């Protein structure tokens, strides 16, 4: 009788162990299947971060670029023309602004909107629209879901420019090419044009104009104004891989103090 009880207990233990092991296997299988079905979507839906393979300074550049990028829409009420372009959210002496291209501005301040995700922010005031240097500074209220670039703290100064503009130095920008984005795109310093423009070996498309460009240490060095064009036997060709950047030292930052409301 005692042997029978011991035998039964052993069988119960064995059966329980098998059931527990089976349960763990099923849970692991279900977890793997569930992860394959849901995790990629959840991960992609989140704001992407810089690859861990990059150096800390370059990851900082990617973060600065990504977290300050905004999209702009500007309407000319008379013609009905609408332009879509990119910009960089900045903070200067306690006020908030967006730096972008002048050629994107179509109408009055009230018809220019700053957009990120599903949120729309109003243009508070045009601080400056400089068509010659092709930049505009727009005052706005604080954006809760964006991280501004601190001016003048996060722009190169004096000798820093010499290191920044070394050939093939890595740069990064985030913007809305073709209205898609934000997309973060890398590039390299390819040259200068008499101090007027920085040339990048990168890529840009319509809508990229106004995107803030950051050097490999995360400093704001300028904004995209155009791609280059060339003449061939087939006519005018757009060189999408040669990107023109207006350097940030061409911007009159003092107006963020003197003209701000």
C-alpha positions in Angstrom: 0.0 0.0 0.0 2.8 2.3 0.9 4.7 1.5 -2.3 1.5 2.2 -4.3 1.2 5.7 -2.7 4.8 6.4 -3.4 4.3 5.3 -7.0 1.2 7.5 -7.4 3.0 10.5 -5.9 6.0 10.0 -8.3 3.6 9.9 -11.2 1.8 13.0 -10.0 5.1 14.8 -9.7 6.2 13.7 -13.1 2.9 14.7 -14.7 3.1 18.1 -12.9 6.6 18.6 -14.1 5.7 17.8 -17.7 2.7 20.1 -17.5 4.7 23.0 -16.1 7.4 22.4 -18.7 4.8 22.3 -21.5 3.2 25.5 -20.1 6.6 27.3 -20.2 7.1 26.1 -23.8 3.7 27.3 -24.8 4.2 30.7 -23.1 7.6 31.1 -24.8 6.1 30.2 -28.2 3.1 32.5 -27.7 5.5 35.3 -26.5 7.6 34.9 -29.6 4.6 34.9 -31.9 3.1 37.9 -30.2 6.4 39.8 -30.4 6.7 39.1 -34.1 3.2 40.3 -34.6 3.1 43.4 -32.5 6.6 44.5 -31.3 7.9 45.7 -34.7 4.8 48.0 -35.1 5.1 49.3 -31.6 8.9 49.9 -32.0 8.5 51.6 -35.4 5.6 53.8 -34.1 7.9 55.2 -31.4 10.4 58.0 -32.2 13.5 56.3 -33.4 16.9 56.8 -31.7 20.5 56.9 -33.0 22.3 53.6 -33.6 24.5 52.5 -30.6 27.3 52.0 -33.1 28.0 55.7 -33.4 30.2 57.8 -31.1 28.6 59.8 -28.4 29.2 63.1 -30.1 27.6 62.0 -33.3 24.6 60.5 -31.5 24.2 63.9 -29.9 24.2 65.5 -33.3 21.5 63.1 -34.5 19.4 63.8 -31.4 19.7 67.6 -31.7 18.8 67.3 -35.3 15.8 65.1 -34.8 14.4 66.7 -31.7 14.4 70.2 -33.1 13.0 69.5 -36.6 9.6 70.9 -37.6 7.6 71.2 -40.7 6.1 74.5 -42.0 3.2 75.3 -44.2 2.7 78.7 -45.7 -0.2 80.0 -47.7 -0.6 83.0 -50.1 -4.3 83.8 -49.6 -4.5 85.7 -52.9 -3.0 83.1 -55.2 -3.9 80.0 -53.1 -0.3 78.8 -53.4 0.9 76.6 -50.5 4.5 75.7 -49.8 5.7 73.0 -47.5 9.2 73.2 -46.1 11.3 72.4 -43.0 12.7 74.3 -40.1 14.6 74.2 -36.8 13.1 75.0 -33.4 15.3 77.3 -31.4 15.4 79.1 -28.1 17.1 82.5 -27.7 17.2 84.6 -24.6 13.9 83.1 -23.2 11.9 83.3 -26.4 11.1 80.6 -29.0 11.6 80.7 -32.7 11.8 78.6 -35.9 14.7 79.2 -38.3 13.9 78.4 -41.9 14.3 79.6 -45.5 12.8 82.9 -46.7 11.8 81.4 -50.1 9.3 79.1 -48.3 7.3 82.1 -46.9 4.2 82.7 -49.1 1.9 85.0 -47.1 1.3 86.8 -43.9 2.3 85.4 -40.5 -1.3 84.3 -39.8 -1.2 82.0 -42.8 2.1 80.3 -41.9 1.8 77.3 -39.6 4.4 75.2 -37.8 3.6 71.5 -37.6 4.9 68.5 -35.7 3.1 65.2 -35.5 -0.6 66.1 -35.2 0.0 69.5 -33.5 -0.2 72.8 -35.2 1.5 76.0 -33.8 0.7 79.5 -34.9 3.2 82.0 -36.3 3.4 84.8 -33.6 5.6 87.2 -35.6 8.0 87.3 -38.5 11.2 88.5 -36.8 13.1 88.7 -40.1 12.6 87.4 -43.7 15.9 88.0 -45.5 15.4 87.0 -49.1 19.0 87.9 -50.0 20.6 85.5 -47.5 17.5 83.2 -47.8 16.6 82.8 -44.1 13.6 83.6 -42.0 13.2 83.7 -38.2 9.6 83.2 -37.0 8.6 83.7 -33.4 6.3 81.2 -31.9 5.1 80.0 -28.5 6.9 77.2 -26.7 6.4 73.7 -28.3 5.8 71.0 -25.7 6.9 68.1 -27.8 10.1 69.6 -29.3 13.5 70.3 -27.9 14.9 73.7 -29.0 18.5 74.5 -30.0 20.0 77.0 -27.6 21.3 80.1 -29.4 24.1 81.2 -29.3 25.3 78.2 -27.1 24.8 75.5 -29.8 26.3 77.2 -32.8 30.1 77.1 -33.6 32.2 80.1 -32.6 35.4 81.5 -34.1 38.0 78.7 -34.3 35.3 76.0 -34.0 34.3 76.8 -37.6 37.8 75.7 -38.9 37.3 72.3 -37.4 33.6 72.1 -38.5 34.3 72.9 -42.1 37.1 70.3 -42.6 36.6 68.3 -45.8 34.4 65.1 -45.3 33.5 66.0 -41.8 30.3 64.2 -41.0 27.0 66.2 -40.7 23.3 65.3 -40.2 20.0 67.0 -40.8 16.3 66.2 -40.2 13.5 67.5 -42.4 10.5 66.8 -44.6 11.7 66.0 -48.1 8.7 65.7 -50.4 6.5 66.3 -47.3 7.6 63.0 -45.7 9.1 62.9 -42.3 10.7 63.8 -40.3 13.6 61.9 -42.0 17.1 62.1 -40.7 19.8 62.1 -43.4 23.6 62.0 -43.1 26.2 63.7 -45.2 29.7 65.1 -45.4 31.3 68.5 -45.9 32.3 68.7 -49.6 33.5 72.3 -49.8 32.7 76.0 -49.5 31.6 78.7 -52.0 33.5 81.8 -51.0 32.1 81.9 -47.5 28.5 82.2 -48.9 27.4 78.5 -48.9 28.6 75.2 -47.5 28.5 72.4 -50.0 27.4 68.9 -48.7 27.8 65.5 -50.2 24.3 64.4 -49.1 20.8 64.3 -50.5 17.9 66.7 -50.5 14.6 67.1 -52.2 11.7 69.6 -52.4 10.6 70.2 -48.8 14.1 69.7 -47.4 14.7 73.5 -47.6 15.1 75.0 -44.2 16.2 71.8 -42.5 18.8 72.5 -39.8 22.3 71.0 -40.4 24.4 69.8 -37.5 28.1 69.0 -37.5 29.6 65.8 -35.9 29.6 67.4 -32.5 26.0 68.5 -32.5 26.5 72.2 -33.3 23.9 73.9 -35.6 25.9 75.0 -38.6 23.2 76.2 -41.0 20.1 75.3 -43.0 19.5 73.8 -46.4 18.6 76.3 -49.1 18.9 74.3 -52.4 20.4 71.5 -54.4 22.9 72.2 -57.1 22.1 72.2 -60.8 24.4 71.5 -63.8 24.2 71.8 -67.6 24.8 68.6 -69.7 24.1 67.6 -73.3 20.7 66.6 -72.0 19.9 70.1 -70.6 19.7 71.3 -67.0 20.2 68.5 -64.5 19.4 68.6 -60.8 22.3 67.3 -58.7 20.4 66.0 -55.7 23.6 64.8 -54.0 25.1 68.3 -53.9 23.3 70.3 -51.2 23.8 74.0 -50.5 23.7 75.1 -46.9 23.4 78.7 -45.7 25.8 78.9 -42.7 24.4 80.0 -39.4 27.0 82.8 -39.0 25.1 84.6 -41.8 22.0 84.9 -39.6 21.5 88.1 -37.6 20.7 86.5 -34.3 20.5 89.8 -32.5 17.1 90.3 -34.0 15.8 87.5 -31.8 16.5 90.0 -28.9 15.6 93.3 -30.5 12.5 92.3 -32.5 10.9 89.7 -30.2 7.6 90.3 -28.6 
